[in-house]
């Protein structure tokens, strides 16, 4: 009887591992994808024959908290323990800051950063992250960031965000990322999402002789600066495609102070047909200025969930087998 139970459990676990459909998916992705693609199709239909060559369709995404669960600069903790370290900490610990030494420098940096953020403003604090890396070889930061995205951070991408982003790309909508994180950090995420680095836009510094300077490249991609960047990307795209109309179909973000302005800009456009879509992910209560503009969704599933579930199922199967045998010998406490 014990062995029949063991065999049955093994069969069930195998079926679960082989059938991705057994995993519950967040339900909002399909409706959002459909709404955006239906608008694209309506615009093409409205334009008549051979319309596919008349337009460039775009969508704009925030990164931290929108595609990545947590923050690539700050890292993410749960119950006081690191789920992953941020690139700011890793860069300091790797000796890439002339201001903050590897030993004790991380704590000093965050103390200075929080002082700027709370007593002066985010407009000064956000750029300070790449600025404190002045003098560092750009290639060194790219290498550090690329390794962290490949080995760690890409496991924390929201599954629903990745599904929507890839569906838009496959459907002829080019996705751009506008982030308040350092450009030298977020650029390294591009290969993990199958996008060109040119589609990533973070807080940018001038590079001279292959090294970071403190000089900012405007606009600073935070709050209203994201809207400025979006407009400049649309204008640059139009210049590259003089015979085509550039249409922004969608915007995705996770916070009202940082992402609200550019999302509102997209949501309040008048398109040739249909309506633009703006999706607020885990955004919380809606301020009055943004009511009825955004689709509100909740996301928690991450890319590594499938692997984690597989490990748990295998562990449960192993424990069940040990437990059945343990009845005849000694069960572990």
PLY file of the C-alpha trace (Angstrom):
ply
format ascii 1.0
element vertex 333
property float x
property float y
property float z
element edge 332
property int vertex1
property int vertex2
end_header
0.00 0.00 0.00
2.83 2.36 0.90
4.49 1.80 -2.44
1.24 2.42 -4.33
0.98 5.79 -2.56
4.58 6.58 -3.49
3.97 5.68 -7.16
0.77 7.78 -7.29
2.51 10.78 -5.78
5.35 10.46 -8.27
2.91 10.35 -11.21
1.01 13.42 -9.94
4.21 15.41 -9.46
5.44 14.47 -12.94
2.15 15.58 -14.49
2.29 18.90 -12.67
5.86 19.53 -13.77
5.09 18.69 -17.39
1.92 20.78 -17.61
2.50 24.56 -17.33
-1.26 25.08 -17.65
-1.70 23.78 -14.12
-0.10 26.98 -12.86
-2.56 29.79 -12.28
-1.84 32.86 -14.36
-2.76 36.44 -13.53
-5.92 37.16 -15.46
-5.43 40.72 -16.72
-2.75 40.10 -19.33
-4.91 38.80 -22.17
-7.51 41.57 -21.95
-4.83 44.28 -21.93
-2.96 42.74 -24.85
-6.23 42.42 -26.79
-7.25 46.01 -26.12
-3.92 47.39 -27.32
-3.75 45.16 -30.39
-7.38 45.89 -31.27
-6.58 49.61 -31.24
-3.59 48.99 -33.49
-5.78 47.02 -35.89
-8.49 49.71 -35.86
-5.91 52.36 -36.79
-4.63 50.22 -39.65
-8.16 49.49 -40.87
-9.06 53.17 -40.70
-6.04 54.04 -42.87
-7.10 51.71 -45.70
-5.01 49.55 -47.99
-1.26 49.14 -47.51
-1.60 50.78 -44.11
0.96 48.54 -42.42
3.77 50.68 -43.85
2.24 53.97 -42.77
2.76 53.74 -39.00
5.30 53.09 -36.27
3.57 51.85 -33.11
5.20 52.39 -29.70
4.60 51.51 -26.05
6.46 52.93 -23.04
7.33 51.13 -19.82
8.77 52.06 -16.47
11.27 49.44 -15.24
11.64 49.07 -11.45
8.39 47.82 -9.93
6.82 47.55 -13.38
8.93 44.96 -15.18
11.27 44.09 -12.30
9.82 43.24 -8.92
11.75 45.49 -6.56
14.48 47.90 -7.64
17.68 47.18 -9.56
19.51 50.05 -7.83
18.26 49.56 -4.26
17.82 45.78 -4.19
14.92 44.02 -2.49
14.41 42.61 1.00
11.77 40.37 2.53
11.40 40.06 6.31
14.67 41.95 6.71
16.63 39.54 4.51
18.03 40.27 1.07
16.21 38.60 -1.81
18.75 40.32 -4.01
21.29 43.11 -3.63
21.00 46.29 -5.65
23.56 47.41 -8.22
24.36 50.48 -6.13
25.65 48.27 -3.32
27.47 45.92 -5.67
29.19 48.81 -7.46
30.46 50.30 -4.18
31.57 46.92 -2.85
33.42 46.33 -6.13
35.44 49.50 -5.60
33.82 51.55 -8.39
33.20 54.68 -6.31
35.90 57.24 -5.54
33.70 58.66 -2.77
32.54 55.55 -0.93
35.06 52.78 -0.16
34.13 49.07 -0.39
34.34 48.71 3.39
31.64 50.74 5.15
30.91 52.78 2.03
27.47 51.34 1.35
26.07 52.48 4.70
27.61 55.94 4.25
26.18 56.24 0.77
22.62 55.38 1.79
22.80 57.81 4.69
23.81 60.61 2.31
21.27 59.52 -0.28
18.33 59.46 2.16
19.32 62.89 3.43
19.19 64.26 -0.13
15.94 62.46 -0.90
14.05 63.60 2.19
15.57 67.04 2.82
16.33 68.33 -0.67
14.49 66.28 -3.26
14.50 63.23 -5.49
15.67 65.41 -8.36
19.07 65.53 -6.60
19.08 62.06 -5.02
18.27 59.95 -8.08
21.13 61.27 -10.25
23.55 60.93 -7.33
23.60 57.14 -7.75
25.44 57.20 -11.09
27.27 60.43 -10.19
29.02 58.81 -7.23
30.54 56.38 -9.75
32.37 59.18 -11.56
35.71 58.15 -13.03
34.71 54.49 -13.36
35.18 52.70 -16.65
31.81 52.36 -18.37
32.76 48.84 -19.45
33.28 47.79 -15.81
29.80 48.96 -14.78
28.22 47.32 -17.81
29.98 44.06 -17.01
28.87 44.17 -13.35
25.29 45.06 -14.30
25.06 42.48 -17.07
26.19 39.70 -14.78
23.67 40.68 -12.09
20.78 40.88 -14.56
21.66 37.56 -16.19
22.25 35.62 -12.99
19.86 37.22 -10.52
17.59 40.11 -11.46
15.96 38.52 -14.51
14.51 35.88 -12.17
12.48 38.65 -10.54
10.77 39.98 -13.66
6.99 40.01 -13.34
5.67 37.15 -15.47
2.64 39.18 -16.59
4.77 42.17 -17.61
7.05 39.94 -19.67
4.08 38.28 -21.32
2.53 41.64 -22.25
5.82 43.13 -23.43
6.63 40.15 -25.65
3.09 40.04 -27.06
3.34 43.71 -28.02
6.73 43.21 -29.64
5.48 40.17 -31.55
2.44 42.21 -32.62
4.45 45.03 -34.15
4.54 47.44 -31.19
8.04 48.60 -30.27
8.55 48.85 -26.51
10.77 51.49 -24.89
11.78 51.56 -21.23
12.09 54.89 -19.40
13.56 54.49 -15.92
14.64 56.65 -13.00
17.47 54.19 -12.40
20.93 54.86 -13.81
21.20 54.32 -17.54
24.47 52.44 -17.00
22.51 49.95 -14.85
19.29 49.42 -16.82
20.98 49.17 -20.23
22.26 45.78 -19.11
18.68 44.49 -18.85
18.14 44.84 -22.61
19.50 41.41 -23.66
17.48 39.66 -20.94
14.29 41.10 -22.47
15.27 40.60 -26.10
15.40 44.35 -26.76
18.07 46.63 -28.19
19.96 48.75 -25.68
18.83 51.85 -27.62
15.31 51.21 -26.29
16.44 51.67 -22.68
16.52 55.19 -21.25
17.68 55.80 -17.67
19.31 58.72 -15.88
22.27 59.38 -18.13
25.72 60.88 -17.59
28.25 62.14 -20.12
30.94 59.58 -20.92
34.44 60.84 -21.64
37.34 58.60 -22.60
35.23 55.60 -21.66
34.65 56.84 -18.10
31.61 58.19 -16.27
31.52 61.90 -15.45
29.17 63.78 -13.12
27.61 65.72 -15.99
23.94 64.93 -16.52
22.34 64.41 -19.92
18.90 66.02 -19.84
16.08 65.34 -19.41
16.51 63.50 -16.13
14.13 60.55 -16.49
12.10 61.04 -13.34
8.48 62.30 -13.09
7.93 65.05 -15.71
11.34 64.24 -17.15
9.93 60.90 -18.31
7.29 62.73 -20.33
9.99 64.92 -21.90
11.99 61.83 -22.79
8.94 60.11 -24.28
8.22 63.13 -26.49
11.84 63.28 -27.64
11.80 59.56 -28.53
8.62 60.04 -30.57
10.19 63.01 -32.37
13.41 61.10 -33.08
11.43 58.12 -34.35
9.43 60.40 -36.65
12.66 61.86 -38.04
13.97 58.37 -38.80
10.69 57.46 -40.50
9.63 60.67 -42.29
6.91 58.93 -44.30
5.27 57.27 -41.32
3.06 58.41 -38.45
4.31 57.53 -34.96
1.55 56.30 -32.66
1.95 55.67 -28.91
-0.53 52.96 -28.00
0.26 52.21 -24.36
2.09 53.11 -21.15
2.95 50.96 -18.13
4.08 52.13 -14.68
3.81 51.42 -10.96
3.82 54.77 -9.16
1.91 58.03 -9.48
4.65 60.50 -8.56
7.23 58.97 -10.88
5.16 57.44 -13.68
1.85 59.31 -13.45
2.85 62.24 -15.71
4.04 60.21 -18.69
1.19 57.71 -18.32
-1.36 60.53 -18.25
0.24 62.02 -21.35
-0.28 58.73 -23.17
-3.76 58.07 -21.77
-5.15 61.47 -22.81
-4.02 61.31 -26.44
-6.51 61.31 -29.29
-5.69 58.49 -31.69
-6.88 58.05 -35.29
-9.02 55.14 -34.01
-9.54 53.47 -30.67
-8.10 54.61 -27.34
-4.64 54.47 -25.78
-4.11 52.16 -22.81
-2.28 53.08 -19.58
-1.70 50.31 -17.04
-0.84 51.03 -13.39
0.74 47.98 -11.74
0.46 47.65 -7.95
-0.02 51.39 -7.77
-2.32 51.63 -4.75
-4.92 54.34 -4.23
-5.47 56.63 -7.20
-4.92 60.38 -6.69
-7.70 62.63 -7.95
-5.62 63.89 -10.87
-5.37 60.38 -12.32
-8.82 58.93 -11.65
-10.42 56.96 -14.48
-7.31 57.28 -16.64
-5.49 54.04 -15.88
-6.25 50.34 -15.80
-5.39 49.16 -12.28
-3.84 45.69 -11.92
-2.10 43.66 -9.24
0.93 41.50 -10.03
3.05 39.20 -7.90
4.13 36.23 -10.04
7.77 36.37 -11.06
9.80 34.56 -13.70
11.52 32.24 -11.23
8.16 31.01 -9.86
8.01 28.01 -12.21
11.46 26.83 -11.19
10.69 27.41 -7.52
7.42 25.48 -7.79
9.20 22.61 -9.54
11.74 22.42 -6.72
9.00 22.49 -4.09
7.03 19.74 -5.84
10.11 17.55 -6.08
10.87 18.23 -2.42
7.30 17.39 -1.39
7.48 14.17 -3.41
10.79 13.26 -1.78
9.42 14.05 1.68
6.32 11.95 1.01
8.42 8.98 -0.05
10.65 9.34 3.00
7.62 9.72 5.21
5.96 6.55 3.91
9.15 4.59 4.50
9.66 6.37 7.80
6.54 4.78 9.24
8.45 1.50 9.14
11.65 2.98 10.53
12.17 6.38 12.17
10.44 9.61 11.05
12.68 12.66 11.18
11.49 15.24 13.73
0 1
1 2
2 3
3 4
4 5
5 6
6 7
7 8
8 9
9 10
10 11
11 12
12 13
13 14
14 15
15 16
16 17
17 18
18 19
19 20
20 21
21 22
22 23
23 24
24 25
25 26
26 27
27 28
28 29
29 30
30 31
31 32
32 33
33 34
34 35
35 36
36 37
37 38
38 39
39 40
40 41
41 42
42 43
43 44
44 45
45 46
46 47
47 48
48 49
49 50
50 51
51 52
52 53
53 54
54 55
55 56
56 57
57 58
58 59
59 60
60 61
61 62
62 63
63 64
64 65
65 66
66 67
67 68
68 69
69 70
70 71
71 72
72 73
73 74
74 75
75 76
76 77
77 78
78 79
79 80
80 81
81 82
82 83
83 84
84 85
85 86
86 87
87 88
88 89
89 90
90 91
91 92
92 93
93 94
94 95
95 96
96 97
97 98
98 99
99 100
100 101
101 102
102 103
103 104
104 105
105 106
106 107
107 108
108 109
109 110
110 111
111 112
112 113
113 114
114 115
115 116
116 117
117 118
118 119
119 120
120 121
121 122
122 123
123 124
124 125
125 126
126 127
127 128
128 129
129 130
130 131
131 132
132 133
133 134
134 135
135 136
136 137
137 138
138 139
139 140
140 141
141 142
142 143
143 144
144 145
145 146
146 147
147 148
148 149
149 150
150 151
151 152
152 153
153 154
154 155
155 156
156 157
157 158
158 159
159 160
160 161
161 162
162 163
163 164
164 165
165 166
166 167
167 168
168 169
169 170
170 171
171 172
172 173
173 174
174 175
175 176
176 177
177 178
178 179
179 180
180 181
181 182
182 183
183 184
184 185
185 186
186 187
187 188
188 189
189 190
190 191
191 192
192 193
193 194
194 195
195 196
196 197
197 198
198 199
199 200
200 201
201 202
202 203
203 204
204 205
205 206
206 207
207 208
208 209
209 210
210 211
211 212
212 213
213 214
214 215
215 216
216 217
217 218
218 219
219 220
220 221
221 222
222 223
223 224
224 225
225 226
226 227
227 228
228 229
229 230
230 231
231 232
232 233
233 234
234 235
235 236
236 237
237 238
238 239
239 240
240 241
241 242
242 243
243 244
244 245
245 246
246 247
247 248
248 249
249 250
250 251
251 252
252 253
253 254
254 255
255 256
256 257
257 258
258 259
259 260
260 261
261 262
262 263
263 264
264 265
265 266
266 267
267 268
268 269
269 270
270 271
271 272
272 273
273 274
274 275
275 276
276 277
277 278
278 279
279 280
280 281
281 282
282 283
283 284
284 285
285 286
286 287
287 288
288 289
289 290
290 291
291 292
292 293
293 294
294 295
295 296
296 297
297 298
298 299
299 300
300 301
301 302
302 303
303 304
304 305
305 306
306 307
307 308
308 309
309 310
310 311
311 312
312 313
313 314
314 315
315 316
316 317
317 318
318 319
319 320
320 321
321 322
322 323
323 324
324 325
325 326
326 327
327 328
328 329
329 330
330 331
331 332
